[in-house]
């Protein structure tokens, strides 16, 4: 069993610099529509690049169609987990500690990112943000139910995220 320090060292090797903005965009459970449109994440990543930041995506290797779409439209984006043999929740948390900020839907990776206490923007639609959102000062919750009176997470705009 590896120590957390070993995961931190792996994260430093995979993300050696700074100015990284992390994105977690896929949901594990398909029973609720919690995914924000991929086009919105791609547009947001392009805006992040214009701010001289580096988009980092947490997407499992088997989601090759999503990965290929992102790489074709945001060629400088990084997928650090894909370059390691240590793929597991501990690595995601360690990688998150290298981020300047994280942007995520309500999913498992969001919880891993929050363990690193990285400043985050979390998008909620049908799920309960009061119950599932990270509970620390540097987290901003965008809940479509509160903002737009709908469970449709797609009602949250890219501008809402950029303003947050």
C-alpha atoms as an extended CHARMM CRD file, in Angstrom:
* protein
*
       164  EXT
         1         1  UNK       CA              0.0000000000        0.0000000000        0.0000000000  PROA      1               0.0000000000
         2         2  UNK       CA              1.3610000000        3.3910000000       -0.9890000000  PROA      2               0.0000000000
         3         3  UNK       CA              1.5580000000        6.3560000000        1.3410000000  PROA      3               0.0000000000
         4         4  UNK       CA             -0.3130000000        9.5320000000        0.5290000000  PROA      4               0.0000000000
         5         5  UNK       CA              3.0810000000       11.2140000000        0.1430000000  PROA      5               0.0000000000
         6         6  UNK       CA              3.8050000000        8.8620000000       -2.7610000000  PROA      6               0.0000000000
         7         7  UNK       CA              0.5640000000        9.9480000000       -4.4320000000  PROA      7               0.0000000000
         8         8  UNK       CA              1.4780000000       13.6010000000       -3.8490000000  PROA      8               0.0000000000
         9         9  UNK       CA              4.8700000000       12.9920000000       -5.4710000000  PROA      9               0.0000000000
        10        10  UNK       CA              3.1470000000       11.3400000000       -8.4460000000  PROA      10              0.0000000000
        11        11  UNK       CA              0.7970000000       14.3330000000       -8.7010000000  PROA      11              0.0000000000
        12        12  UNK       CA              3.7690000000       16.7210000000       -8.7060000000  PROA      12              0.0000000000
        13        13  UNK       CA              5.3530000000       14.6850000000      -11.4940000000  PROA      13              0.0000000000
        14        14  UNK       CA              2.1230000000       14.7000000000      -13.5510000000  PROA      14              0.0000000000
        15        15  UNK       CA              1.2930000000       18.3660000000      -12.8600000000  PROA      15              0.0000000000
        16        16  UNK       CA              4.6910000000       19.9440000000      -12.1460000000  PROA      16              0.0000000000
        17        17  UNK       CA              3.7930000000       23.5900000000      -12.6650000000  PROA      17              0.0000000000
        18        18  UNK       CA              0.9500000000       25.8260000000      -11.5670000000  PROA      18              0.0000000000
        19        19  UNK       CA             -2.0620000000       27.5990000000      -13.0700000000  PROA      19              0.0000000000
        20        20  UNK       CA             -4.0900000000       24.4020000000      -13.4450000000  PROA      20              0.0000000000
        21        21  UNK       CA             -7.8980000000       24.5130000000      -13.4920000000  PROA      21              0.0000000000
        22        22  UNK       CA             -9.4810000000       21.1030000000      -13.0060000000  PROA      22              0.0000000000
        23        23  UNK       CA            -12.6900000000       19.8550000000      -14.5950000000  PROA      23              0.0000000000
        24        24  UNK       CA            -14.7760000000       16.8650000000      -13.5880000000  PROA      24              0.0000000000
        25        25  UNK       CA            -17.5180000000       16.4770000000      -16.1370000000  PROA      25              0.0000000000
        26        26  UNK       CA            -18.9840000000       12.9580000000      -16.1300000000  PROA      26              0.0000000000
        27        27  UNK       CA            -21.4560000000       11.3770000000      -13.7930000000  PROA      27              0.0000000000
        28        28  UNK       CA            -21.1820000000        7.8310000000      -12.5280000000  PROA      28              0.0000000000
        29        29  UNK       CA            -24.8720000000        7.1430000000      -12.0090000000  PROA      29              0.0000000000
        30        30  UNK       CA            -27.0110000000        7.6050000000      -15.0870000000  PROA      30              0.0000000000
        31        31  UNK       CA            -30.3390000000        7.5220000000      -13.2260000000  PROA      31              0.0000000000
        32        32  UNK       CA            -30.4280000000       11.3230000000      -12.8490000000  PROA      32              0.0000000000
        33        33  UNK       CA            -29.5310000000       13.9330000000      -15.4330000000  PROA      33              0.0000000000
        34        34  UNK       CA            -26.7130000000       15.7140000000      -13.6000000000  PROA      34              0.0000000000
        35        35  UNK       CA            -24.3460000000       16.2950000000      -16.5080000000  PROA      35              0.0000000000
        36        36  UNK       CA            -23.7070000000       19.7730000000      -17.8130000000  PROA      36              0.0000000000
        37        37  UNK       CA            -23.3150000000       19.8990000000      -21.6280000000  PROA      37              0.0000000000
        38        38  UNK       CA            -19.8510000000       18.9400000000      -22.8700000000  PROA      38              0.0000000000
        39        39  UNK       CA            -19.9020000000       21.9380000000      -25.2350000000  PROA      39              0.0000000000
        40        40  UNK       CA            -20.1760000000       24.2080000000      -22.1680000000  PROA      40              0.0000000000
        41        41  UNK       CA            -17.1320000000       22.5970000000      -20.5340000000  PROA      41              0.0000000000
        42        42  UNK       CA            -15.1800000000       22.9160000000      -23.7900000000  PROA      42              0.0000000000
        43        43  UNK       CA            -16.1330000000       26.5950000000      -24.1750000000  PROA      43              0.0000000000
        44        44  UNK       CA            -15.2100000000       27.1840000000      -20.5210000000  PROA      44              0.0000000000
        45        45  UNK       CA            -11.8550000000       25.4180000000      -20.9690000000  PROA      45              0.0000000000
        46        46  UNK       CA            -11.0820000000       27.6510000000      -23.9660000000  PROA      46              0.0000000000
        47        47  UNK       CA            -11.8950000000       30.7230000000      -21.8470000000  PROA      47              0.0000000000
        48        48  UNK       CA             -9.6380000000       29.3660000000      -19.0970000000  PROA      48              0.0000000000
        49        49  UNK       CA             -6.8110000000       29.0220000000      -21.6270000000  PROA      49              0.0000000000
        50        50  UNK       CA             -7.3080000000       32.6590000000      -22.6500000000  PROA      50              0.0000000000
        51        51  UNK       CA             -6.6210000000       33.5060000000      -18.9940000000  PROA      51              0.0000000000
        52        52  UNK       CA             -3.2580000000       31.6780000000      -19.2830000000  PROA      52              0.0000000000
        53        53  UNK       CA             -4.5180000000       28.7570000000      -17.2140000000  PROA      53              0.0000000000
        54        54  UNK       CA             -4.1690000000       25.0860000000      -18.1110000000  PROA      54              0.0000000000
        55        55  UNK       CA             -7.3380000000       22.9630000000      -18.2970000000  PROA      55              0.0000000000
        56        56  UNK       CA             -6.9770000000       19.6140000000      -16.5250000000  PROA      56              0.0000000000
        57        57  UNK       CA             -9.7020000000       17.0350000000      -17.0830000000  PROA      57              0.0000000000
        58        58  UNK       CA            -10.5730000000       14.1090000000      -14.8630000000  PROA      58              0.0000000000
        59        59  UNK       CA            -12.1840000000       11.6940000000      -17.3270000000  PROA      59              0.0000000000
        60        60  UNK       CA            -11.7580000000        7.9260000000      -17.2370000000  PROA      60              0.0000000000
        61        61  UNK       CA             -9.7690000000        6.4670000000      -20.1440000000  PROA      61              0.0000000000
        62        62  UNK       CA            -12.7230000000        4.3990000000      -21.3380000000  PROA      62              0.0000000000
        63        63  UNK       CA            -14.6280000000        7.6230000000      -22.1540000000  PROA      63              0.0000000000
        64        64  UNK       CA            -12.5510000000        7.9400000000      -25.3180000000  PROA      64              0.0000000000
        65        65  UNK       CA            -15.2460000000        9.7280000000      -27.3240000000  PROA      65              0.0000000000
        66        66  UNK       CA            -15.4450000000       12.5450000000      -24.7510000000  PROA      66              0.0000000000
        67        67  UNK       CA            -11.6590000000       12.6860000000      -24.4350000000  PROA      67              0.0000000000
        68        68  UNK       CA            -11.2120000000       12.9080000000      -28.2100000000  PROA      68              0.0000000000
        69        69  UNK       CA            -13.7810000000       15.7170000000      -28.4600000000  PROA      69              0.0000000000
        70        70  UNK       CA            -12.0010000000       17.6880000000      -25.7450000000  PROA      70              0.0000000000
        71        71  UNK       CA             -8.5310000000       17.0990000000      -27.2120000000  PROA      71              0.0000000000
        72        72  UNK       CA             -9.6750000000       18.1420000000      -30.6830000000  PROA      72              0.0000000000
        73        73  UNK       CA            -11.1400000000       21.4380000000      -29.4240000000  PROA      73              0.0000000000
        74        74  UNK       CA             -8.8370000000       22.1530000000      -26.4570000000  PROA      74              0.0000000000
        75        75  UNK       CA             -5.5240000000       20.6030000000      -27.5900000000  PROA      75              0.0000000000
        76        76  UNK       CA             -3.5050000000       21.9210000000      -24.6340000000  PROA      76              0.0000000000
        77        77  UNK       CA             -5.7670000000       20.2660000000      -22.0800000000  PROA      77              0.0000000000
        78        78  UNK       CA             -4.2600000000       17.6520000000      -19.7890000000  PROA      78              0.0000000000
        79        79  UNK       CA             -5.5470000000       14.2480000000      -18.6530000000  PROA      79              0.0000000000
        80        80  UNK       CA             -2.9430000000       13.4650000000      -15.9670000000  PROA      80              0.0000000000
        81        81  UNK       CA             -4.4550000000       10.2000000000      -14.6970000000  PROA      81              0.0000000000
        82        82  UNK       CA             -3.8940000000        8.6920000000      -18.1410000000  PROA      82              0.0000000000
        83        83  UNK       CA             -0.1380000000        9.0020000000      -17.6220000000  PROA      83              0.0000000000
        84        84  UNK       CA              0.0600000000        7.0740000000      -14.3640000000  PROA      84              0.0000000000
        85        85  UNK       CA             -0.1880000000        3.4900000000      -13.1650000000  PROA      85              0.0000000000
        86        86  UNK       CA             -1.5260000000        4.7360000000       -9.8100000000  PROA      86              0.0000000000
        87        87  UNK       CA             -5.0770000000        5.4920000000      -11.0000000000  PROA      87              0.0000000000
        88        88  UNK       CA             -7.3260000000        5.5560000000       -7.9330000000  PROA      88              0.0000000000
        89        89  UNK       CA             -9.2340000000        8.0360000000       -5.7330000000  PROA      89              0.0000000000
        90        90  UNK       CA             -6.0630000000        8.8850000000       -3.7700000000  PROA      90              0.0000000000
        91        91  UNK       CA             -4.3410000000       10.0090000000       -6.9710000000  PROA      91              0.0000000000
        92        92  UNK       CA             -7.3310000000       12.1660000000       -7.9530000000  PROA      92              0.0000000000
        93        93  UNK       CA             -7.2100000000       13.8430000000       -4.5360000000  PROA      93              0.0000000000
        94        94  UNK       CA             -3.4450000000       14.3300000000       -4.7920000000  PROA      94              0.0000000000
        95        95  UNK       CA             -3.7900000000       15.7660000000       -8.3140000000  PROA      95              0.0000000000
        96        96  UNK       CA             -6.5200000000       18.0750000000       -7.0330000000  PROA      96              0.0000000000
        97        97  UNK       CA             -4.0810000000       19.5240000000       -4.5100000000  PROA      97              0.0000000000
        98        98  UNK       CA             -2.1110000000       20.8220000000       -7.5360000000  PROA      98              0.0000000000
        99        99  UNK       CA             -5.0940000000       22.7800000000       -8.8980000000  PROA      99              0.0000000000
       100       100  UNK       CA             -5.7060000000       26.4820000000       -8.5520000000  PROA      100             0.0000000000
       101       101  UNK       CA             -9.4330000000       25.7750000000       -8.8210000000  PROA      101             0.0000000000
       102       102  UNK       CA            -11.7950000000       22.9170000000       -9.6400000000  PROA      102             0.0000000000
       103       103  UNK       CA            -15.0310000000       23.0260000000      -11.6100000000  PROA      103             0.0000000000
       104       104  UNK       CA            -17.2900000000       20.0140000000      -11.3240000000  PROA      104             0.0000000000
       105       105  UNK       CA            -20.7680000000       18.6100000000      -11.4870000000  PROA      105             0.0000000000
       106       106  UNK       CA            -22.0740000000       16.6790000000       -8.4790000000  PROA      106             0.0000000000
       107       107  UNK       CA            -20.1410000000       13.4180000000       -8.8110000000  PROA      107             0.0000000000
       108       108  UNK       CA            -17.5970000000       11.2150000000       -7.0700000000  PROA      108             0.0000000000
       109       109  UNK       CA            -14.5760000000       13.1080000000       -8.3910000000  PROA      109             0.0000000000
       110       110  UNK       CA            -16.0350000000       16.3220000000       -6.9350000000  PROA      110             0.0000000000
       111       111  UNK       CA            -15.8790000000       14.6880000000       -3.4940000000  PROA      111             0.0000000000
       112       112  UNK       CA            -12.2740000000       13.5930000000       -4.1160000000  PROA      112             0.0000000000
       113       113  UNK       CA            -11.3780000000       17.1300000000       -5.1920000000  PROA      113             0.0000000000
       114       114  UNK       CA            -13.0320000000       18.5590000000       -2.0970000000  PROA      114             0.0000000000
       115       115  UNK       CA            -10.8200000000       16.3860000000        0.1260000000  PROA      115             0.0000000000
       116       116  UNK       CA             -7.9020000000       18.4800000000       -1.1620000000  PROA      116             0.0000000000
       117       117  UNK       CA             -9.8250000000       21.6190000000       -0.1070000000  PROA      117             0.0000000000
       118       118  UNK       CA             -9.1810000000       23.1160000000       -3.5280000000  PROA      118             0.0000000000
       119       119  UNK       CA            -11.3460000000       26.1740000000       -4.2830000000  PROA      119             0.0000000000
       120       120  UNK       CA            -14.2350000000       24.8060000000       -6.3110000000  PROA      120             0.0000000000
       121       121  UNK       CA            -17.2850000000       25.7010000000       -8.3290000000  PROA      121             0.0000000000
       122       122  UNK       CA            -19.8140000000       22.8780000000       -8.2130000000  PROA      122             0.0000000000
       123       123  UNK       CA            -22.8470000000       22.6700000000      -10.4830000000  PROA      123             0.0000000000
       124       124  UNK       CA            -26.0390000000       21.0650000000       -9.2000000000  PROA      124             0.0000000000
       125       125  UNK       CA            -29.2800000000       20.2330000000      -10.9670000000  PROA      125             0.0000000000
       126       126  UNK       CA            -31.5800000000       17.4730000000       -9.7370000000  PROA      126             0.0000000000
       127       127  UNK       CA            -29.5070000000       16.4710000000       -6.7000000000  PROA      127             0.0000000000
       128       128  UNK       CA            -29.6440000000       18.1550000000       -3.3100000000  PROA      128             0.0000000000
       129       129  UNK       CA            -26.8290000000       20.6960000000       -2.9790000000  PROA      129             0.0000000000
       130       130  UNK       CA            -27.5680000000       21.1410000000        0.7350000000  PROA      130             0.0000000000
       131       131  UNK       CA            -26.8180000000       17.4660000000        1.2670000000  PROA      131             0.0000000000
       132       132  UNK       CA            -24.0160000000       16.7780000000       -1.2290000000  PROA      132             0.0000000000
       133       133  UNK       CA            -22.0800000000       20.0440000000       -1.7300000000  PROA      133             0.0000000000
       134       134  UNK       CA            -18.6270000000       20.5520000000       -0.2130000000  PROA      134             0.0000000000
       135       135  UNK       CA            -18.8560000000       22.4980000000        3.0270000000  PROA      135             0.0000000000
       136       136  UNK       CA            -15.9180000000       24.8750000000        3.1030000000  PROA      136             0.0000000000
       137       137  UNK       CA            -15.4350000000       28.5630000000        2.4070000000  PROA      137             0.0000000000
       138       138  UNK       CA            -13.6430000000       28.2090000000       -0.9290000000  PROA      138             0.0000000000
       139       139  UNK       CA            -16.4850000000       26.2700000000       -2.5580000000  PROA      139             0.0000000000
       140       140  UNK       CA            -19.1020000000       28.0460000000       -4.6550000000  PROA      140             0.0000000000
       141       141  UNK       CA            -22.3230000000       26.1870000000       -5.3410000000  PROA      141             0.0000000000
       142       142  UNK       CA            -24.3230000000       26.9060000000       -8.4900000000  PROA      142             0.0000000000
       143       143  UNK       CA            -27.6650000000       25.1530000000       -8.0680000000  PROA      143             0.0000000000
       144       144  UNK       CA            -30.0810000000       25.4140000000      -10.9870000000  PROA      144             0.0000000000
       145       145  UNK       CA            -32.9960000000       24.9570000000       -8.5570000000  PROA      145             0.0000000000
       146       146  UNK       CA            -31.9870000000       28.0990000000       -6.6590000000  PROA      146             0.0000000000
       147       147  UNK       CA            -30.8270000000       30.1970000000       -9.6020000000  PROA      147             0.0000000000
       148       148  UNK       CA            -33.3810000000       29.2580000000      -12.2750000000  PROA      148             0.0000000000
       149       149  UNK       CA            -36.0730000000       27.3320000000      -10.3790000000  PROA      149             0.0000000000
       150       150  UNK       CA            -35.4520000000       24.1680000000      -12.4110000000  PROA      150             0.0000000000
       151       151  UNK       CA            -33.7650000000       20.8200000000      -11.8360000000  PROA      151             0.0000000000
       152       152  UNK       CA            -32.2310000000       21.1230000000      -15.3130000000  PROA      152             0.0000000000
       153       153  UNK       CA            -28.5170000000       21.6590000000      -14.6990000000  PROA      153             0.0000000000
       154       154  UNK       CA            -28.1840000000       22.8840000000      -18.3050000000  PROA      154             0.0000000000
       155       155  UNK       CA            -29.9510000000       26.0840000000      -17.2480000000  PROA      155             0.0000000000
       156       156  UNK       CA            -26.6720000000       27.1290000000      -15.5860000000  PROA      156             0.0000000000
       157       157  UNK       CA            -24.7400000000       29.1670000000      -18.1240000000  PROA      157             0.0000000000
       158       158  UNK       CA            -21.0400000000       29.3790000000      -18.8840000000  PROA      158             0.0000000000
       159       159  UNK       CA            -21.2960000000       33.0290000000      -17.8380000000  PROA      159             0.0000000000
       160       160  UNK       CA            -22.6580000000       31.9430000000      -14.4230000000  PROA      160             0.0000000000
       161       161  UNK       CA            -19.5520000000       29.7850000000      -13.9570000000  PROA      161             0.0000000000
       162       162  UNK       CA            -17.1600000000       32.4800000000      -15.1710000000  PROA      162             0.0000000000
       163       163  UNK       CA            -18.7290000000       35.0080000000      -12.7890000000  PROA      163             0.0000000000
       164       164  UNK       CA            -18.3870000000       32.5680000000       -9.8940000000  PROA      164             0.0000000000
